[in-house]
Amino acid sequence: MDKIEGVSSQGEFGSMLAAIFNPAFATVFRCDHWTVLRTRQSMEVLDYGYAAVAGKTYLLPLRGEIRMDSADIHVLNSVAFQNYRKFGADGKD
């Protein structure tokens, strides 16, 4: 194990991940960061959660938000992801 390069983990990391991703816990995942876009400060947020699609539960985006701020302009763009459905097709030879 000492010869393996990179990051390694010991202990109950796998059990912790299984608990975090268990739909019964209804964990909310959030990805956000600030950046500068054309001299405007902007922040992007994407919230994830579990949603049922065709009788199965999936981790999917639930809400997104982009904020852009400058000295005289403030912009907010909000998106809600809802009513997920399964689409499919059958092919014939």
DSSP file (Angstrom, degrees, kcal/mol; ACC not computed):
  #  RESIDUE AA STRUCTURE BP1 BP2  ACC     N-H-->O    O-->H-N    N-H-->O    O-->H-N    TCO  KAPPA ALPHA  PHI   PSI    X-CA   Y-CA   Z-CA
    1    1 A M    >         0   0    0      0, 0.0     3,-1.2     0, 0.0     0, 0.0   0.000 360.0 360.0 360.0 -27.9    0.0    0.0    0.0
    2    2 A D  T 3   +     0   0    0      1,-0.2     0, 0.0     3,-0.0     0, 0.0   0.714 360.0  57.4 -67.9 -19.6    2.9    2.4    0.6
    3    3 A K  T 3  S+     0   0    0      2,-0.1     2,-0.5     0, 0.0    -1,-0.2   0.542  80.6 103.2 -89.6  -7.3    3.9    2.2   -3.1
    4    4 A I    <   -     0   0    0     -3,-1.2     2,-0.2     1,-0.0     4,-0.0  -0.647  65.4-143.3 -79.5 125.6    0.5    3.5   -4.4
    5    5 A E        +     0   0    0     -2,-0.5     2,-0.2     2,-0.0    -2,-0.1  -0.498  56.3  32.2 -85.5 157.4    0.7    7.1   -5.4
    6    6 A G  S    S-     0   0    0     -2,-0.2     2,-0.3     2,-0.0    -2,-0.0  -0.516 101.1 -23.2  99.0-165.1   -2.1    9.6   -4.9
    7    7 A V        -     0   0    0     -2,-0.2     2,-0.3     2,-0.0    -2,-0.0  -0.633  57.6-178.4 -87.6 138.1   -4.8   10.0   -2.2
    8    8 A S        -     0   0    0     -2,-0.3     2,-0.3    -4,-0.0    -2,-0.0  -0.920  10.5-151.9-131.7 161.3   -5.9    7.1   -0.1
    9    9 A S        -     0   0    0     -2,-0.3     2,-0.3     2,-0.1    -2,-0.0  -0.974   6.5-168.4-134.5 145.8   -8.4    6.7    2.7
   10   10 A Q        +     0   0    0     -2,-0.3     2,-0.3     3,-0.0    -2,-0.0  -0.930  49.8  27.4-129.6 156.3   -8.7    4.3    5.6
   11   11 A G  S    S-     0   0    0     -2,-0.3     3,-0.4     1,-0.1     4,-0.1  -0.734 113.1 -18.0 102.1-145.4  -11.6    3.6    8.0
   12   12 A E  S  > S+     0   0    0     -2,-0.3     4,-2.3     1,-0.2     5,-0.2  -0.090  84.7 123.9 -96.2  33.3  -15.3    3.8    7.4
   13   13 A F  H  > S+     0   0    0      1,-0.2     4,-2.4     2,-0.2    -1,-0.2   0.905  75.2  50.7 -61.4 -42.7  -15.3    6.0    4.4
   14   14 A G  H  > S+     0   0    0     -3,-0.4     4,-2.2     1,-0.2    -1,-0.2   0.902 111.0  48.2 -63.1 -41.6  -17.2    3.6    2.3
   15   15 A S  H  > S+     0   0    0      2,-0.2     4,-2.0     1,-0.2    -1,-0.2   0.886 110.4  52.3 -65.7 -38.3  -19.9    3.2    5.0
   16   16 A M  H  X S+     0   0    0     -4,-2.3     4,-2.4     2,-0.2    -2,-0.2   0.918 110.0  48.1 -64.2 -42.9  -20.1    7.0    5.3
   17   17 A L  H  X S+     0   0    0     -4,-2.4     4,-2.4     1,-0.2    -2,-0.2   0.900 109.1  53.5 -64.0 -40.6  -20.6    7.4    1.5
   18   18 A A  H  < S+     0   0    0     -4,-2.2     4,-0.3     1,-0.2    -1,-0.2   0.892 111.3  46.5 -61.4 -38.8  -23.3    4.7    1.5
   19   19 A A  H >< S+     0   0    0     -4,-2.0     3,-0.9     2,-0.2     6,-0.2   0.905 111.4  51.0 -69.6 -41.2  -25.2    6.6    4.3
   20   20 A I  H 3< S+     0   0    0     -4,-2.4     7,-0.3     1,-0.2    -2,-0.2   0.907 114.6  42.9 -62.8 -42.0  -24.8    9.9    2.5
   21   21 A F  T 3< S+     0   0    0     -4,-2.4    -1,-0.2    -5,-0.2    -2,-0.2   0.378  84.6 115.9 -88.5   4.6  -26.2    8.6   -0.8
   22   22 A N    X   -     0   0    0     -3,-0.9     3,-1.9    -4,-0.3     5,-0.5  -0.644  63.1-143.9 -74.5 120.1  -29.0    6.6    0.9
   23   23 A P  G >  S+     0   0    0      0, 0.0     3,-1.2     0, 0.0    -1,-0.2   0.758  94.7  71.0 -57.6 -25.2  -32.3    8.1   -0.4
   24   24 A A  G 3  S+     0   0    0      1,-0.3    -5,-0.0     2,-0.1    -3,-0.0   0.772  94.5  54.3 -64.0 -24.5  -33.9    7.5    3.1
   25   25 A F  G <  S-     0   0    0     -3,-1.9    -1,-0.3    -6,-0.2    -4,-0.0   0.610  96.5-143.0 -84.9 -12.3  -31.7   10.2    4.5
   26   26 A A    <   -     0   0    0     -3,-1.2     2,-0.1    -4,-0.4    -2,-0.1   0.871  27.1-171.5  52.2  43.0  -32.9   12.8    1.9
   27   27 A T        -     0   0    0     -5,-0.5     2,-0.5    -7,-0.3    23,-0.2  -0.410  14.2-141.5 -65.4 138.1  -29.5   14.4    1.7
   28   28 A V        -     0   0    0     21,-0.1     2,-0.4    -2,-0.1    21,-0.2  -0.911  12.1-155.9-104.4 126.8  -29.3   17.6   -0.3
   29   29 A F  E     -A   48   0A   0     19,-2.0    19,-3.9    -2,-0.5     2,-0.4  -0.838  10.4-171.1-102.5 138.7  -26.2   18.1   -2.4
   30   30 A R  E     -A   47   0A   0     -2,-0.4     2,-0.5    17,-0.3    17,-0.2  -0.994  11.6-170.5-135.7 130.3  -25.2   21.6   -3.4
   31   31 A C  E     +A   46   0A   0     15,-2.1    15,-2.3    -2,-0.4     2,-0.3  -0.983  25.3 153.1-115.8 121.3  -22.5   22.7   -5.8
   32   32 A D  E     +A   45   0A   0     -2,-0.5     2,-0.3    13,-0.2    13,-0.2  -0.995  10.6 160.4-147.5 154.2  -21.7   26.4   -5.8
   33   33 A H  E     -A   44   0A   0     11,-1.4    11,-2.0    -2,-0.3     2,-0.3  -0.962  30.5-122.2-165.7 156.3  -18.8   28.7   -6.6
   34   34 A W  E     +A   43   0A   0     -2,-0.3     2,-0.3     9,-0.2     9,-0.2  -0.787  34.2 163.6-100.7 146.9  -18.1   32.4   -7.3
   35   35 A T  E     -A   42   0A   0      7,-2.8     7,-3.4    -2,-0.3     2,-0.5  -0.947  36.8-112.4-151.0 169.6  -16.3   33.5  -10.5
   36   36 A V  E     -A   41   0A   0     -2,-0.3     2,-0.5     5,-0.2     5,-0.2  -0.954  29.3-176.9-112.5 125.1  -15.7   36.7  -12.5
   37   37 A L  E >  S-A   40   0A   0      3,-3.3     3,-1.5    -2,-0.5    -2,-0.0  -0.958  71.6 -24.8-125.4 110.8  -17.4   36.9  -15.9
   38   38 A R  T 3  S-     0   0    0     -2,-0.5    -1,-0.1     1,-0.3     3,-0.1   0.927 126.6 -48.9  51.5  52.6  -16.7   40.0  -18.0
   39   39 A T  T 3  S+     0   0    0      1,-0.2     2,-0.4    -3,-0.0    -1,-0.3   0.531 119.0 111.5  65.5  10.3  -16.0   42.1  -15.0
   40   40 A R  E <   -A   37   0A   0     -3,-1.5    -3,-3.3    30,-0.1     2,-0.4  -0.926  69.0-127.3-110.5 138.0  -19.1   40.9  -13.2
   41   41 A Q  E     -AB  36  69A   0     28,-2.2    28,-3.3    -2,-0.4     2,-0.3  -0.686  34.5-174.6 -80.0 133.4  -19.0   38.7  -10.2
   42   42 A S  E     -AB  35  68A   0     -7,-3.4    -7,-2.8    -2,-0.4     2,-0.4  -0.964  15.9-162.3-132.9 149.3  -21.2   35.7  -10.6
   43   43 A M  E     -AB  34  67A   0     24,-2.6    24,-2.7    -2,-0.3     2,-0.4  -0.996   5.4-161.9-130.2 134.9  -22.2   32.8   -8.4
   44   44 A E  E     -AB  33  66A   0    -11,-2.0   -11,-1.4    -2,-0.4     2,-0.4  -0.959   8.1-177.2-117.6 133.7  -23.7   29.5   -9.6
   45   45 A V  E     -AB  32  65A   0     20,-2.7    20,-2.5    -2,-0.4     2,-0.4  -0.998   5.8-178.1-130.9 133.7  -25.6   27.1   -7.4
   46   46 A L  E     -AB  31  64A   0    -15,-2.3   -15,-2.1    -2,-0.4     2,-0.4  -0.950  11.6-158.8-133.2 113.6  -27.0   23.7   -8.3
   47   47 A D  E     -AB  30  63A   0     16,-3.0    15,-3.3    -2,-0.4    16,-1.4  -0.777   7.7-162.5 -95.0 133.5  -28.9   21.8   -5.7
   48   48 A Y  E     +AB  29  61A   0    -19,-3.9   -19,-2.0    -2,-0.4     2,-0.3  -0.831  18.2 152.6-111.4 151.2  -29.3   18.0   -6.1
   49   49 A G  E     - B   0  60A   0     11,-2.4    11,-2.9    -2,-0.3     2,-0.4  -0.950  46.7 -77.4-161.5 177.7  -31.7   15.7   -4.4
   50   50 A Y  E     + B   0  59A   0     -2,-0.3     2,-0.3     9,-0.2     9,-0.2  -0.701  44.6 177.3 -90.2 136.7  -33.5   12.4   -4.9
   51   51 A A  E     - B   0  58A   0      7,-2.5     7,-2.6    -2,-0.4     2,-0.4  -0.990  28.6-119.2-137.5 145.3  -36.5   12.2   -7.3
   52   52 A A  E     + B   0  57A   0     -2,-0.3     2,-0.4     5,-0.2     5,-0.2  -0.706  30.1 177.7 -86.7 131.9  -38.7    9.3   -8.4
   53   53 A V  E >  S- B   0  56A   0      3,-3.3     3,-1.8    -2,-0.4    32,-0.1  -0.973  70.9 -19.9-135.4 119.0  -38.7    8.5  -12.1
   54   54 A A  T 3  S-     0   0    0     -2,-0.4     3,-0.1     1,-0.3    -1,-0.1   0.864 128.8 -48.7  52.2  42.1  -40.7    5.6  -13.4
   55   55 A G  T 3  S+     0   0    0      1,-0.2     2,-0.3     0, 0.0    -1,-0.3   0.471 121.2  97.4  82.6   1.0  -40.8    3.9  -10.0
   56   56 A K  E <   -B   53   0A   0     -3,-1.8    -3,-3.3    -5,-0.0     2,-0.4  -0.883  69.7-124.5-120.7 155.3  -37.1    4.3   -9.3
   57   57 A T  E     +B   52   0A   0     -2,-0.3     2,-0.3    -5,-0.2    -5,-0.2  -0.853  30.4 179.3-103.2 132.6  -35.2    6.9   -7.2
   58   58 A Y  E     -B   51   0A   0     -7,-2.6    -7,-2.5    -2,-0.4     2,-0.7  -0.944  34.7-117.0-130.3 149.8  -32.4    8.9   -8.8
   59   59 A L  E     +B   50   0A   0     -2,-0.3    -9,-0.2    -9,-0.2   -11,-0.0  -0.807  54.3 159.6 -84.1 114.3  -30.0   11.7   -7.6
   60   60 A L  E     -B   49   0A   0    -11,-2.9   -11,-2.4    -2,-0.7     2,-0.2  -0.891  47.7 -86.0-136.4 159.4  -31.0   14.6  -10.0
   61   61 A P  E     +B   48   0A   0      0, 0.0   -13,-0.3     0, 0.0     3,-0.1  -0.499  39.5 175.6 -65.3 135.9  -30.7   18.4  -10.1
   62   62 A L  E     +     0   0A   0    -15,-3.3    19,-2.4     1,-0.4     2,-0.3   0.714  62.6   7.6-109.8 -34.1  -33.7   20.0   -8.3
   63   63 A R  E     -BC  47  80A   0    -16,-1.4   -16,-3.0    17,-0.2    -1,-0.4  -0.995  57.4-169.0-153.2 142.2  -32.9   23.7   -8.5
   64   64 A G  E     -BC  46  79A   0     15,-2.9    15,-2.9    -2,-0.3     2,-0.3  -0.972   5.4-177.3-132.8 150.4  -30.3   25.9  -10.1
   65   65 A E  E     -BC  45  78A   0    -20,-2.5   -20,-2.7    -2,-0.3     2,-0.4  -0.987   9.1-169.5-149.6 135.7  -29.5   29.6   -9.7
   66   66 A I  E     -BC  44  77A   0     11,-2.3    11,-2.6    -2,-0.3     2,-0.4  -0.996   8.7-171.8-124.8 127.2  -27.1   32.0  -11.3
   67   67 A R  E     -BC  43  76A   0    -24,-2.7   -24,-2.6    -2,-0.4     2,-0.4  -0.967   1.5-173.7-117.8 134.0  -26.4   35.5   -9.8
   68   68 A M  E     -BC  42  75A   0      7,-2.4     7,-2.9    -2,-0.4     2,-0.4  -0.996   7.0-176.0-128.4 129.3  -24.4   38.1  -11.5
   69   69 A D  E     +BC  41  74A   0    -28,-3.3   -28,-2.2    -2,-0.4     2,-0.3  -0.976  12.5 156.3-129.2 136.6  -23.5   41.4   -9.8
   70   70 A S        -     0   0    0      3,-2.3   -30,-0.1    -2,-0.4   -31,-0.0  -0.787  61.0 -78.5-137.3-174.1  -21.8   44.6  -11.0
   71   71 A A  S    S+     0   0    0     -2,-0.3     3,-0.1     1,-0.2   -31,-0.0   0.864 126.3  12.8 -58.9 -38.4  -21.9   48.1   -9.7
   72   72 A D  S    S+     0   0    0      1,-0.1     2,-0.4    -3,-0.0    -1,-0.2   0.458 118.8  65.4-121.0  -2.6  -25.2   49.0  -11.4
   73   73 A I        -     0   0    0      2,-0.0    -3,-2.3     0, 0.0     2,-0.4  -0.983  48.4-177.8-129.3 133.3  -26.7   45.6  -12.6
   74   74 A H  E     -C   69   0A   0     -2,-0.4     2,-0.4    -5,-0.2    -5,-0.2  -0.989  11.0-174.5-128.8 121.4  -27.9   42.7  -10.5
   75   75 A V  E     -C   68   0A   0     -7,-2.9    -7,-2.4    -2,-0.4     2,-0.4  -0.945   7.6-174.4-121.4 136.2  -29.2   39.6  -12.4
   76   76 A L  E     -C   67   0A   0     -2,-0.4     2,-0.5    -9,-0.2    -9,-0.2  -0.992   1.1-176.2-130.2 124.2  -30.8   36.5  -10.9
   77   77 A N  E     -C   66   0A   0    -11,-2.6   -11,-2.3    -2,-0.4     2,-0.4  -0.963   9.9-175.4-121.5 111.9  -31.7   33.5  -13.1
   78   78 A S  E     -C   65   0A   0     -2,-0.5     2,-0.4   -13,-0.2   -13,-0.2  -0.880   4.4-173.1-111.7 140.1  -33.5   30.7  -11.2
   79   79 A V  E     -C   64   0A   0    -15,-2.9   -15,-2.9    -2,-0.4     2,-0.5  -0.998   8.0-159.9-132.3 133.0  -34.4   27.3  -12.6
   80   80 A A  E     -C   63   0A   0     -2,-0.4     2,-0.6   -17,-0.2   -17,-0.2  -0.960   9.1-151.4-111.8 128.4  -36.6   24.6  -11.0
   81   81 A F        +     0   0    0    -19,-2.4     2,-0.3    -2,-0.5     3,-0.1  -0.879  37.1 141.0 -98.2 121.7  -36.2   21.0  -12.3
   82   82 A Q        +     0   0    0     -2,-0.6   -31,-0.0     1,-0.1    -2,-0.0  -0.928  36.9  46.2-152.7 173.0  -39.5   19.1  -11.8
   83   83 A N        -     0   0    0     -2,-0.3    -1,-0.1     1,-0.2     2,-0.1   0.894  68.1-167.3  54.2  45.8  -41.8   16.6  -13.3
   84   84 A Y        -     0   0    0    -32,-0.1     2,-0.3    -3,-0.1   -30,-0.2  -0.381   8.0-177.2 -61.7 140.2  -39.1   14.2  -14.3
   85   85 A R        -     0   0    0    -32,-0.1     2,-0.5   -31,-0.1   -32,-0.1  -0.963  26.9-116.3-137.6 155.1  -40.2   11.5  -16.7
   86   86 A K        -     0   0    0     -2,-0.3     2,-0.4     2,-0.0   -32,-0.1  -0.801  28.9-168.6 -92.4 130.5  -38.7    8.5  -18.3
   87   87 A F        +     0   0    0     -2,-0.5     2,-0.3     2,-0.0    -2,-0.0  -0.920  15.5 156.3-115.6 145.7  -38.4    8.6  -22.1
   88   88 A G        -     0   0    0     -2,-0.4     2,-0.3     2,-0.0    -2,-0.0  -0.969  23.2-152.7-158.4 170.8  -37.5    5.6  -24.2
   89   89 A A        -     0   0    0     -2,-0.3     2,-0.4     2,-0.0    -2,-0.0  -0.989  12.6-137.3-149.2 151.0  -37.8    4.0  -27.6
   90   90 A D        -     0   0    0     -2,-0.3     2,-0.3     2,-0.0    -2,-0.0  -0.929  18.6-146.6-110.7 136.0  -37.8    0.5  -29.1
   91   91 A G        -     0   0    0     -2,-0.4     2,-0.4     2,-0.0    -2,-0.0  -0.772   6.6-155.2-101.7 148.3  -35.8   -0.3  -32.2
   92   92 A K              0   0    0     -2,-0.3    -2,-0.0     1,-0.1     0, 0.0  -0.956 360.0 360.0-121.8 141.3  -36.9   -2.8  -34.8
   93   93 A D              0   0    0     -2,-0.4    -1,-0.1     0, 0.0    -2,-0.0   0.459 360.0 360.0 -81.5 360.0  -34.6   -4.6  -37.2
